[in-house]
Amino acid sequence: MTRDQEVVLSVQQVKKKIGRKWIIQDVTFDVRAGEIFGFLGPNGAGKTTTIRMLVDLIKPTEGKIMVCGYNVNREQEKALQYVGSIVENPEVYTYLTGWENLEHFARMQPGIDEDRIREVVEIVRLDQRIHDKVRTYSLGMRQRLGIAQALLGRPKLLILDEPTNGLDPKGIKELREFIRRLAEEGMAVFVSSHLLSEIQLLCERVAIISRGRVLAVGGVKDLVEQHSNLAVWELSPLEQGRSLLTAHPHVQLVTQPELVLDDTLIAGMGPNAVVTEVDESEIPELVAELVGAGIRVEAVNKINPTLEQLFLKLTEGETIE
């Protein structure tokens, strides 16, 4: 097994019950070295509860969480030595300098010297401001200081819970570039978010969670392509073409395209447009049938859904940003 295939985090059939209610019903996924893995779901879906179990802040009712081969609940110290995390907001002391904050946290871990502090400061690119008081830092700089703190112990897994919360566009772009750099150096990065666009831009693989249950796990591109059965047809005459498509056993007419297509696609559709769900392999035969019936096929476009459309489909319309 190469480094890039090494499973750093393995979550197997994890469940959590509080009182009589199952908060987490079934969560299973792996995170590998050198990848950015997205954990996507709306607020209240169970993301933070799951993360709290990953870092042993709460215990799962059932299931198993392994980090680098160690069980988080049974071998906590061995497992968590490989984990750096920011759950919710990074804990920093605003009356101290950035350097003093890192010195304080370094004292809690064995083997962290000044050289390592200097190293993480350079990794997060805070060298110019590290000796300034944290109260003078922007939110993005505080986030980077929090990540520097999480990196002190040379973790193999970095867990970030909603890392872009409150950041401006420049701060989000900087954080995205920084996370990519960490993954390129072989670190496994687990990013929890309710922002679809961020996950699609940043992550190679994703687990989609809704109401405490993981609905899908896979490569972002693969998941989207698996559900890419939408096609937009431009037909003339329109009504005759629509009737022929509707009568076909492998075609389903989309009566409310605004629910499944981006606004930009809707805006670009002509007056003779018909939207269908159809397997790509059926399209050539349908084109031949339409042309044979005297219907002009002005255009046919296969549409790849966005992660947002996939999410809405999997969760039956549950809202997310």
DOVOBA-93599 format. One record per residue: x, y, z of N, C-alpha, C, O in turn; residue in one letter. Coordinates in steps of 0.1 Angstrom, whole numbers, padded with zeros to 4 digits, always signed. Atoms other than C-alpha are relative to their C-alpha. Layout:
N
XYZXYZXYZXYZA
...
//
This chain:
321
+0008-0012+0000+0000+0000+0000+0009+0013+0000+0017+0014+0009M
-0008-0012+0001+0015+0034-0010-0005+0010+0010-0016+0008+0016T
+0004-0010-0009+0014+0064+0012-0014+0006-0004-0022+0009+0005R
+0012-0006+0004-0014+0079-0009-0012-0009+0001-0023-0004+0000D
+0011+0009-0002-0035+0048-0004-0003-0003+0015-0013-0009+0019Q
+0001+0003-0015-0029+0046+0034-0012+0006+0006-0015+0018+0005E
+0012-0005-0007-0061+0048+0054+0004+0005+0013+0009-0002+0022V
-0004-0007-0012-0054+0073+0081-0012+0000+0010-0010-0002+0022V
+0012+0000-0008-0090+0075+0095-0010-0010-0006-0014-0009-0018L
+0010+0009+0004-0115+0047+0094-0012+0001+0009-0010-0002+0021S
+0013-0001-0008-0151+0052+0106-0009-0011-0004-0013-0011-0016V
+0007+0012+0004-0171+0020+0107-0013-0001+0008-0013-0004+0020Q
+0014+0002-0005-0209+0019+0113-0002+0007+0014-0007+0001+0023Q
+0001-0008-0013-0208+0046+0140-0014+0005+0002-0020+0011-0007V
+0014-0005-0004-0240+0054+0158+0001+0007+0014+0010+0003+0022K
+0000-0007-0012-0248+0077+0187-0014+0002+0005-0022+0008-0002K
+0013-0001-0006-0278+0076+0210+0000+0009+0012+0009+0007+0021K
+0001-0009-0012-0287+0104+0234-0015-0001+0005-0024+0002-0002I
+0013+0003-0006-0316+0094+0257-0006-0011-0009+0000-0022-0010G
+0006+0010+0009-0340+0075+0234+0002+0003-0015-0003-0004-0023R
-0001-0005+0014-0330+0094+0202+0013-0004-0006+0024-0001+0000K
-0012+0002+0007-0305+0082+0177+0004+0013-0007-0002+0016-0017W
-0005-0013+0006-0285+0114+0168+0008-0004-0012+0006+0003-0023I
-0008+0005+0012-0261+0095+0145-0005-0014-0002-0004-0023+0007I
+0006+0013+0003-0277+0065+0128+0009-0010-0007+0008-0022-0005Q
-0009+0009+0007-0250+0051+0105+0010+0009-0007+0007+0015-0018D
-0011-0008+0007-0217+0068+0096+0012-0009-0003+0018-0015+0006V
-0011+0008+0004-0191+0049+0076+0008+0007-0011+0002+0011-0021T
-0008-0006+0010-0162+0063+0056+0015-0002+0004+0018-0004+0015F
-0014+0000-0002-0124+0062+0052+0006+0013-0005+0001+0019-0015D
-0008-0012+0005-0099+0091+0048+0014-0005-0001+0020-0010+0008V
-0013+0005+0004-0066+0084+0031+0010+0011+0001+0007+0023+0001R
-0011-0010+0000-0032+0101+0034+0001+0008-0013-0002+0002-0024A
-0002-0009+0012-0027+0130+0010-0013+0004-0007-0012+0009-0018G
+0013-0004+0006-0064+0136+0004-0007+0010+0008-0006+0011+0021E
+0009-0009-0007-0088+0164+0013-0014-0006-0001-0020-0007-0012I
+0012+0007-0001-0120+0147+0024-0011+0009+0006-0009+0015+0016F
+0011-0008-0005-0153+0166+0027-0011-0007+0007-0014-0018+0003G
+0011+0005-0007-0180+0160+0052-0011+0010-0001-0011+0020+0006F
+0009-0010+0005-0210+0177+0038-0014-0003+0006-0019-0014+0005L
+0014+0002-0005-0244+0183+0054-0005+0013+0006+0003+0022+0010G
+0005-0013-0005-0267+0211+0066+0002+0000+0015+0005-0010+0021P
-0001-0002-0014-0265+0225+0101-0010-0009+0007-0022-0010+0003N
+0009+0009-0007-0280+0199+0125+0000-0014-0006-0008-0023-0001G
+0000+0013+0007-0272+0169+0102+0008-0010+0008+0006-0022+0006A
-0008+0009-0008-0248+0154+0128+0015+0001-0003+0023-0007+0002G
-0015-0001+0003-0214+0167+0115+0008+0002+0013+0018-0005+0015K
-0009-0003-0012-0201+0182+0148-0001-0011+0010+0009-0014+0016T
+0001+0011-0009-0214+0153+0168+0009-0011-0004+0016-0017+0004T
-0009+0010+0006-0195+0130+0145+0015+0004+0003+0023-0005+0007T
-0014-0005-0002-0163+0151+0148+0003-0002+0015+0015-0005+0018I
-0003+0001-0014-0166+0151+0186+0003-0015+0004+0011-0017+0012R
-0003+0014-0002-0166+0113+0184+0014-0003-0006+0021-0012+0000M
-0013+0003+0006-0136+0113+0161+0012+0004+0009+0022-0003+0009L
-0011-0005-0009-0115+0132+0187-0002-0004+0015+0004+0001+0024V
+0002+0006-0013-0129+0113+0217-0006+0010+0010-0003+0008+0022D
+0006-0009-0009-0148+0142+0232-0013-0006+0005-0017-0004+0017L
+0012+0008-0004-0179+0119+0233+0002-0014-0006+0009-0016-0016I
-0002+0014+0004-0181+0081+0229-0012-0004-0009-0023+0000-0007K
+0011+0005+0008-0201+0064+0201-0007-0011+0008-0002-0018+0016P
+0008+0011-0006-0229+0041+0212+0003-0013-0006+0004-0023+0001T
-0004+0012+0008-0220+0016+0185+0011+0004-0010+0012+0016-0014E
-0009-0002+0011-0193+0013+0159+0014+0002+0004+0017+0001+0016G
-0015-0001-0002-0155+0018+0156+0006+0011-0007+0003+0013-0019K
-0008-0011+0006-0132+0048+0149+0014-0004+0002+0019-0005+0013I
-0014+0003+0000-0096+0040+0140+0008+0011-0006+0004+0016-0017M
-0009-0010+0005-0068+0065+0135+0014-0007-0001+0020-0011+0009V
-0014+0007+0002-0035+0050+0120+0000-0014+0007+0010-0018+0012C
+0001+0013-0005-0047+0016+0131-0003-0001+0015-0004-0013+0020G
+0003+0000-0014-0055+0026+0167-0014+0004+0003-0019+0013-0004Y
+0014-0003-0003-0090+0025+0182+0000+0013+0009+0006+0013+0020N
+0000-0013-0007-0098+0061+0193-0005-0002+0015-0001+0005+0024V
+0006+0001-0013-0119+0049+0223+0008-0009+0009+0008-0007+0021N
-0007+0009-0008-0097+0021+0235+0015+0003+0002+0021+0000+0012R
-0015-0004+0000-0062+0035+0227+0001+0015-0003+0007+0019-0013E
+0002-0014+0002-0070+0072+0230+0014+0007-0003+0015+0014-0013Q
-0013-0008+0001-0034+0085+0235+0007-0004-0013+0012+0005-0020E
-0007+0004+0012-0019+0064+0207-0007+0005-0013+0000+0009-0022K
+0008-0004+0012-0047+0073+0182+0001+0015-0001+0004+0020-0012A
+0001-0014+0002-0049+0110+0190+0013+0007-0001+0014+0019-0004L
-0013-0006+0003-0011+0116+0188+0001+0003-0015+0010+0011-0018Q
-0001-0002+0015-0017+0115+0150-0011+0010-0004-0012+0013-0016Y
+0011-0009+0004-0046+0140+0151+0002+0014+0004+0006+0017+0016V
+0001-0014-0004-0047+0178+0150-0014+0004-0004-0019+0001-0015G
+0014-0003+0003-0081+0194+0151-0003+0014+0005+0002+0019+0014S
+0006-0012-0005-0100+0226+0153-0015-0003-0001-0021-0003-0012I
+0015+0003+0000-0136+0218+0164-0006+0013+0005-0003+0019+0015V
+0006-0013-0002-0157+0250+0162+0011+0010-0001+0019+0010-0010E
-0009-0011+0002-0136+0281+0169+0014-0004+0007+0014-0010+0017N
-0013+0002-0006-0098+0279+0175+0001+0007+0014-0002+0019+0015P
-0001-0006-0013-0090+0285+0212+0014+0007+0000+0024+0000+0000E
-0012-0008-0001-0064+0313+0214-0002+0011+0010-0013+0015+0013V
+0000-0011-0010-0055+0339+0240+0004+0013-0007+0015+0015-0012Y
-0001-0012+0007-0060+0373+0225+0010+0010+0006+0016+0019-0001T
-0009-0009-0007-0038+0391+0251+0014-0004-0002+0023+0004+0002Y
-0013+0005+0003-0008+0370+0241+0004+0002-0015-0005+0005-0023L
-0004+0000+0014+0012+0372+0209-0003-0014-0006-0005-0024+0001T
+0002+0013+0007+0008+0344+0183+0011-0010+0005+0008-0021+0007G
-0011+0008-0004+0042+0331+0193-0002-0006+0014+0000-0017+0017W
+0003+0004-0014+0033+0330+0230-0011-0010+0001-0010-0019+0009E
+0011+0010+0001+0001+0311+0222+0006-0013-0004+0003-0023+0003N
-0006+0013+0004+0021+0285+0204+0010-0006+0010+0010-0018+0012L
-0009+0004-0011+0047+0283+0232-0009-0007+0011-0005-0017+0016E
+0009+0005-0011+0018+0277+0257-0005-0014-0004-0005-0023+0004H
+0006+0013+0004+0003+0249+0237+0011-0011-0002+0009-0023-0001F
-0012+0009+0002+0038+0234+0229+0004-0007+0013+0008-0018+0013A
-0004+0006-0013+0044+0229+0266-0009-0012+0004-0005-0020+0012R
+0009+0011-0003+0014+0205+0267+0003-0013-0007-0002-0023-0004M
-0004+0012+0008+0030+0181+0242+0015-0002+0001+0023+0007+0001Q
-0014+0003-0001+0063+0163+0245+0007+0002-0014+0001+0000-0024P
-0009-0001+0012+0091+0170+0220-0003+0011-0010+0002+0011-0021G
+0002-0012+0008+0079+0204+0207+0009+0011+0004+0008+0016+0015I
-0010-0011-0004+0108+0228+0206-0002+0012-0009-0012+0013-0017D
+0002-0013+0007+0113+0263+0192+0001-0002-0015-0005+0005-0023E
-0002+0002+0015+0124+0249+0158-0014-0004-0006-0017+0000-0017D
+0013+0005+0005+0090+0231+0155-0010+0012-0001-0018+0013-0010R
+0008-0011+0000+0072+0263+0165+0002+0009-0013-0007+0013-0019I
-0004-0009+0011+0091+0283+0139-0004-0007-0014-0009+0000-0023R
+0004+0007+0012+0084+0256+0113-0015+0001-0003-0019+0004-0014E
+0014-0001+0003+0046+0257+0118-0004+0014-0003-0014+0017-0011V
+0003-0014+0004+0046+0295+0117+0003+0002-0014-0005+0010-0021V
-0003-0002+0014+0062+0293+0083-0010-0007-0009-0014-0002-0019E
+0010+0008+0007+0038+0266+0072-0013+0008-0002-0019+0008-0013I
+0012-0008+0001+0008+0289+0079+0002+0014-0004-0007+0022-0005V
-0003-0013+0005+0026+0320+0067-0004+0011+0009-0011+0021+0005R
+0003-0010-0010+0023+0340+0099+0013+0007+0005+0013+0014+0014L
-0013-0005-0004+0061+0349+0101+0000+0015+0003+0007+0019+0012D
-0001-0014-0002+0055+0386+0097-0008+0006+0012-0005+0016+0017Q
+0009-0005-0011+0029+0389+0125+0000-0008+0012-0008-0006+0022R
+0001+0009-0011+0037+0361+0149+0003+0006+0013-0001+0000+0024I
-0003-0006-0013+0051+0384+0176-0009+0012+0003-0007+0019+0012H
+0011-0010-0004+0020+0407+0175-0010-0006+0008-0012-0018+0008D
+0011+0005-0009-0008+0404+0200-0011-0005-0009-0014+0000-0020K
+0010+0007+0008-0035+0381+0187-0013+0009-0002-0020+0007-0011V
+0012-0009+0001-0062+0408+0194+0001+0009-0013-0009+0014-0017R
-0001-0008+0012-0048+0426+0164-0001-0008-0013-0001-0002-0024T
+0001+0009+0011-0052+0396+0141-0014+0001-0007-0024+0003+0000Y
+0013+0002+0007-0079+0393+0114-0005-0014+0004+0002-0022+0009S
+0006+0013-0003-0103+0363+0117+0008-0011-0008+0010-0022-0003L
-0008+0009+0008-0083+0346+0089+0013-0003+0006+0018-0015+0006G
-0013+0002-0007-0050+0351+0108-0002-0009+0012+0006-0017+0015M
+0003+0009-0012-0066+0336+0140-0002-0014-0004+0002-0023+0003R
+0003+0014+0004-0078+0306+0120+0013-0006-0004+0015-0018-0001Q
-0013+0006+0004-0043+0301+0106+0009-0003+0013+0016-0013+0013R
-0007+0003-0013-0028+0304+0142-0006-0012+0006+0002-0020+0012L
+0006+0012-0005-0053+0278+0153+0005-0013-0007+0007-0023-0001G
-0005+0011+0008-0042+0255+0125+0015-0003+0003+0019-0014+0004I
-0014+0002-0004-0005+0261+0134+0000-0007+0014+0009-0016+0015A
+0000+0007-0013-0014+0250+0170-0004-0015-0003+0002-0023+0004Q
+0004+0014+0002-0031+0219+0156+0011-0008-0007+0012-0021-0006A
-0010+0007+0007+0000+0211+0135+0013-0002+0009+0022-0009+0004L
-0012+0000-0008+0025+0214+0164+0005-0015+0002+0017-0017+0001L
-0004+0014-0003+0025+0176+0171+0002-0009-0012+0002-0021-0011G
-0002+0008+0013+0031+0166+0134-0011-0010-0002-0007-0022-0004R
+0011+0010+0002-0003+0150+0129+0000-0006-0014+0005+0001-0023P
+0002+0006+0014-0011+0127+0100-0014+0003-0005-0017+0002-0016K
+0014-0004+0003-0048+0138+0102-0003+0013+0006-0001+0016+0018L
+0004-0013-0005-0060+0174+0104-0015+0001-0002-0020-0001-0013L
+0014-0001+0000-0097+0178+0113-0004+0015+0001-0001+0021+0011I
+0004-0014-0001-0113+0212+0105-0015+0000-0001-0021-0005-0011L
+0014-0001-0001-0149+0219+0115-0005+0014-0005-0002+0023+0002D
+0005-0013+0006-0165+0246+0093+0012+0010+0000+0010+0021+0006E
-0012-0008-0001-0130+0262+0087-0002+0014-0006+0005+0024-0003P
+0001-0013+0006-0143+0291+0065-0011+0009+0006-0013+0020+0001T
+0010-0008-0007-0170+0303+0089+0005+0014+0003+0016+0016+0010N
-0004-0014-0003-0168+0341+0090+0011+0006-0008+0014+0018-0006G
-0011-0006+0008-0139+0345+0066-0005+0007-0012-0016+0004-0018L
+0003-0007+0012-0140+0370+0038+0005-0008-0012+0013-0017-0010D
-0005+0008+0011-0134+0358+0002+0015-0002-0001+0020-0013-0005P
-0015+0001+0000-0097+0365+0004+0005-0010+0010+0014-0018+0007K
-0004+0010-0010-0094+0346+0036-0003-0014-0003+0004-0024-0001G
+0004+0014+0004-0113+0316+0022+0009-0005-0011+0013-0017-0010I
-0010+0004+0011-0090+0316-0009+0013-0004+0006+0019-0014+0002K
-0013+0003-0007-0059+0317+0013+0000-0014+0007+0009-0022+0006E
+0002+0012-0008-0072+0289+0035-0001-0012-0009+0005-0023-0006L
+0001+0010+0010-0081+0268+0005+0013-0004-0006+0017-0016-0007R
-0013+0003+0006-0046+0271-0010+0009-0007+0011+0016-0016+0008E
-0008+0006-0011-0031+0263+0024-0003-0014+0003+0006-0023+0005F
+0005+0013-0002-0052+0232+0029+0005-0009-0011+0010-0021-0009I
-0005+0008+0012-0042+0220-0006+0015-0003+0002+0019-0014-0001R
-0015+0002-0002-0005+0224+0003+0002-0011+0010+0011-0019+0008R
-0001+0010-0010-0009+0203+0034-0002-0014-0006+0005-0023-0003L
+0003+0013+0006-0025+0175+0014+0011-0005-0009+0014-0016-0010A
-0011+0003+0009+0002+0177-0012+0012-0006+0007+0020-0014+0001E
-0011+0005-0008+0027+0170+0015-0003-0013+0007+0005-0018+0015E
+0003+0013-0005+0009+0138+0025-0010+0000+0011-0013-0011+0016G
+0009+0000-0012-0014+0149+0053-0014-0003-0005-0019+0001-0016M
+0014+0003+0002-0050+0136+0054-0007+0012+0006-0005+0015+0018A
+0007-0012-0005-0073+0167+0058-0015-0003-0001-0020-0006-0012V
+0014+0002-0001-0109+0162+0069-0007+0013+0002-0005+0020+0013F
+0007-0013-0001-0131+0192+0063-0015-0001+0001-0021-0007-0009V
+0014+0000-0001-0166+0195+0076-0006+0014-0004+0000+0024-0001S
+0006-0013+0005-0188+0221+0059-0015-0001-0004-0019-0012-0007S
+0014+0000+0006-0224+0231+0050+0000+0008-0013-0010+0011-0018H
-0001-0008+0013-0211+0251+0020+0004-0009-0012+0015-0014-0013L
-0002+0009+0012-0215+0231-0012+0011+0004-0009+0019-0004-0013L
-0010-0006+0009-0194+0254-0033+0014-0003+0005+0023-0006-0003S
-0013+0002-0006-0164+0251-0009+0004-0015-0001+0016-0017-0005E
-0003+0014+0001-0166+0213-0008+0004-0004-0014+0013-0011-0017I
-0002+0003+0014-0168+0211-0046+0013+0005-0005+0020-0001-0013Q
-0013-0006+0004-0138+0234-0050+0012-0006+0006+0023-0007+0000L
-0012+0004-0008-0116+0219-0023+0002-0015+0000+0014-0019+0000L
-0001+0014-0004-0123+0182-0018+0000-0009-0012-0007-0007-0022C
+0000+0011+0010-0115+0151-0039-0011-0010+0002-0018-0014-0007E
+0011+0009-0004-0139+0129-0020-0008+0006+0010-0004+0016+0017R
+0009-0006-0009-0169+0136+0001-0009-0011+0005-0013-0021-0001V
+0011+0007-0006-0194+0120+0025-0011+0009+0002-0009+0020+0008A
+0012-0008-0001-0229+0134+0023-0008-0005+0012-0012-0017+0012I
+0008+0004-0012-0247+0133+0057-0012+0008+0001-0013+0020-0001I
+0013-0007-0002-0283+0141+0064-0007-0008+0011-0009-0020+0010S
+0008+0005-0011-0303+0135+0096+0008-0012+0007+0002-0022+0010R
-0008+0010-0008-0274+0115+0112+0004-0012-0008+0009-0022-0002G
-0003+0012+0008-0270+0091+0083+0008+0004-0013+0005+0014-0020R
-0008-0002+0012-0243+0090+0055-0008-0005-0012-0010-0017-0012V
+0008+0004+0011-0262+0089+0022+0009-0004-0012+0005-0013-0020L
-0009+0003+0011-0232+0087-0002+0014+0003+0004+0017+0013+0011A
-0015-0003-0002-0194+0085-0001+0007-0003-0014+0004-0013-0020V
-0008+0002+0012-0171+0089-0031+0006+0012-0005+0006+0023+0001G
-0006-0011+0006-0152+0111-0054-0010+0010-0004-0021+0006-0009G
+0010-0010+0004-0170+0144-0060-0004-0001-0014-0016-0001-0018V
+0003+0001+0014-0167+0140-0097-0007-0013-0003-0017-0012-0011K
+0007+0012+0002-0177+0104-0096-0015+0000+0004-0024-0005-0003D
+0014+0000-0005-0208+0110-0075-0009+0008-0009-0020+0005-0012L
+0008-0009+0009-0219+0139-0097-0003-0007-0013-0014-0007-0018V
+0002+0007+0013-0214+0118-0129-0010-0012+0001-0017-0015-0009E
+0009+0012-0002-0233+0088-0115-0015+0005-0001-0023-0003-0005Q
+0014-0005+0000-0264+0111-0113-0002+0010-0012-0011+0018-0012H
+0001-0009+0011-0258+0129-0146-0009-0005-0011-0004-0008-0022S
+0009+0005+0010-0289+0117-0164-0010+0010-0006-0020+0007-0011N
+0008-0011+0006-0303+0151-0174+0004+0004-0014+0016+0004-0017L
-0003-0005+0013-0306+0163-0209-0009+0011-0004-0021+0010-0001A
+0008-0011+0004-0318+0195-0224-0001-0001-0016+0009-0001-0023V
+0003+0001+0014-0334+0192-0259-0006+0013-0005-0014+0019+0001W
+0006-0011+0007-0341+0220-0283-0007-0006-0013+0000-0011-0022E
+0008+0008+0011-0369+0206-0307-0010+0009-0007-0015+0019-0001L
+0010-0007+0008-0390+0220-0335-0007-0010-0010+0000-0016-0017S
+0010-0007-0009-0420+0216-0335+0001-0005+0014+0003-0017+0016P
-0003+0004-0015-0418+0216-0297-0010-0010+0005-0006-0020+0010L
+0010+0009-0006-0451+0199-0288+0001-0014-0006-0001-0024+0002E
-0001+0013+0006-0447+0171-0313+0013-0008+0006+0012-0020+0009Q
-0012+0006-0006-0411+0165-0300-0002-0004+0014+0003-0015+0018G
+0002+0003-0014-0422+0166-0264-0008-0013+0001-0006-0021+0010R
+0009+0012+0000-0450+0140-0271+0008-0013-0003+0006-0023+0004S
-0007+0012+0003-0426+0116-0287+0010-0004+0011+0011-0016+0015L
-0009+0003-0011-0400+0119-0259-0008-0006+0012-0004-0016+0019L
+0008+0004-0012-0428+0115-0232-0005-0015-0002-0006-0022+0008T
+0005+0014+0003-0440+0083-0249+0010-0011+0001+0007-0023+0001A
-0011+0010+0000-0406+0067-0248+0002-0006+0014+0002+0001+0024H
+0000+0006-0013-0403+0041-0220+0012+0003+0009+0011+0002+0021P
-0012-0003-0007-0368+0052-0210+0002+0015+0003+0013+0019+0008H
-0001-0014-0002-0375+0089-0208-0010+0005+0010-0021+0001+0009V
+0009-0006-0009-0389+0109-0180+0001+0015-0001+0012+0021-0001Q
+0000-0015+0002-0400+0145-0186+0002+0007+0013-0004+0003+0023L
-0002-0009-0012-0388+0171-0160-0009+0012-0002-0007+0021-0010V
+0010-0011+0001-0418+0193-0155+0004+0013+0007-0002+0023+0004T
-0004-0012-0007-0401+0217-0131+0016+0001-0001+0023-0002+0009Q
-0014+0000+0002-0366+0222-0145+0008+0009+0009+0020+0008+0012P
-0006-0009-0010-0359+0251-0121+0004-0006+0013+0013-0001+0020E
-0004+0007-0012-0356+0226-0093+0013-0009-0002+0019-0013+0008L
-0012+0009+0002-0328+0205-0110+0011+0007-0008+0022+0001-0009V
-0011-0006+0008-0309+0230-0132+0004+0013+0007-0004+0020+0014L
-0004-0013-0005-0288+0260-0123-0007+0011-0007-0012+0010-0018D
+0007-0011+0005-0303+0294-0128+0007+0005-0014-0001+0009-0023D
-0007-0004+0012-0276+0301-0155-0005-0008-0012-0007-0004-0023T
+0005+0009+0011-0288+0270-0175-0014+0004-0004-0018+0004-0016L
+0014-0004+0002-0324+0280-0171-0001+0013-0009-0009+0013-0018I
+0001-0012+0008-0317+0315-0184+0005-0002-0014+0000+0006-0023A
-0005+0002+0013-0299+0301-0214-0009-0009-0009-0006-0010-0021G
+0009+0009+0008-0327+0278-0225-0009+0008-0009-0015+0018-0005M
+0008-0006+0009-0346+0287-0256-0015-0004+0001-0018-0012+0010G
+0014+0002-0001-0384+0287-0261-0004-0015-0004-0015-0019+0000P
+0003+0013+0005-0382+0252-0277+0007-0011+0008+0010-0022+0003N
-0008+0009-0008-0364+0235-0248-0009-0010+0008-0020-0006+0012A
+0007+0011-0008-0375+0202-0231+0011-0006+0008+0022-0009+0003V
-0010+0006-0009-0357+0188-0201-0005-0014+0004-0016-0016+0008V
+0004+0014-0003-0356+0150-0196+0010-0006+0009+0021-0002+0010T
-0009+0009-0006-0341+0124-0174+0001-0012-0009-0009-0018-0012E
-0002+0011+0009-0326+0098-0197+0015-0005+0001+0024+0004+0002V
-0013+0006+0000-0296+0075-0198+0007+0005-0013+0001+0005-0023D
-0008-0005+0011-0268+0089-0220+0000-0010-0012+0000-0005-0024E
+0000+0010+0010-0268+0056-0240-0012+0000-0009-0012-0004-0021S
+0013+0000+0007-0304+0062-0251-0001+0012-0010-0009+0012-0019E
+0002-0012+0007-0298+0096-0267+0002-0002-0015-0007+0004-0023I
-0001+0001+0015-0285+0086-0302-0013-0007-0006-0017-0002-0017P
+0012+0006+0005-0316+0063-0307-0012+0010+0000-0020+0010-0009E
+0011-0009-0001-0339+0090-0295+0001+0011-0011-0009+0015-0017L
-0003-0009+0010-0323+0115-0319-0005-0005-0014-0012+0002-0021V
+0004+0006+0013-0329+0091-0348-0015-0001-0001-0021+0001-0012A
+0015+0001+0000-0365+0086-0338-0007+0013-0003-0016+0015-0010E
+0006-0013+0002-0372+0123-0336+0002+0005-0014-0007+0010-0020L
-0003-0004+0014-0355+0130-0370-0009-0008-0009-0015-0002-0019V
+0008+0009+0008-0374+0100-0385-0015+0005+0000-0022+0003-0010G
+0014-0005-0001-0407+0116-0373-0001+0014-0005-0012+0020-0004A
+0000-0014+0006-0398+0149-0390+0002+0011+0010-0002+0022+0007G
-0003-0010-0010-0388+0167-0358+0014+0004-0001+0023-0004-0001I
-0014-0006+0001-0358+0190-0360+0006+0000+0013+0001+0007+0023R
-0007+0000-0013-0333+0184-0332+0011+0011-0002+0021+0009-0007V
-0009-0011+0002-0317+0218-0330+0013-0001+0010+0023+0004+0007E
-0011+0002-0010-0295+0208-0299-0005-0010+0010-0017-0011+0013A
+0003+0008-0012-0293+0182-0272+0013+0000+0008+0024-0003+0004V
-0012-0002-0009-0270+0188-0242-0002-0009+0012-0012-0008+0020N
+0000+0007-0012-0262+0163-0215+0005+0009+0011+0015+0016+0010K
-0003-0009-0011-0261+0181-0181+0006-0007+0012+0000-0017+0017I
-0005+0006-0012-0238+0172-0153-0005+0009+0012-0003+0021+0012N
+0005-0008-0012-0255+0182-0120+0012+0006+0008+0023+0000+0008P
-0010-0005-0010-0236+0203-0095-0002-0008+0013-0011-0016+0014T
+0001+0007-0013-0230+0189-0060-0013+0004+0007-0019-0004+0014L
+0012-0005-0006-0259+0211-0049-0012-0008-0005-0021-0013+0003E
+0011+0007+0005-0283+0193-0072+0000-0014+0004-0010-0020+0007Q
-0001+0014-0005-0270+0159-0062-0004-0001+0015-0011-0010+0019L
+0004+0000-0014-0274+0168-0025-0015+0001+0001-0021-0006+0009F
+0015-0002-0001-0310+0180-0031-0007-0013-0004-0017-0017+0002L
+0006+0013+0004-0317+0147-0049+0001-0010+0011-0009-0017+0013K
-0002+0011-0010-0302+0125-0022-0008+0003+0012-0013-0007+0019L
+0006-0004-0013-0318+0144+0007-0015+0003-0002-0022+0008+0007T
+0014-0003+0003-0352+0149-0011-0003+0014+0003-0014+0017+0009E
+0003-0014-0001-0349+0186-0010+0004+0007+0012+0000+0019+0015G
-0004-0007-0013-0334+0193+0024+0009+0012-0004+0018+0011-0012E
-0008-0012+0004-0319+0228+0023+0014+0000+0005+0017-0005+0016T
-0014-0002-0004-0282+0236+0024+0005+0012-0008-0001+0015-0019I
-0006-0011+0008-0261+0266+0013+0009-0004-0010+0015+0004-0018E
//
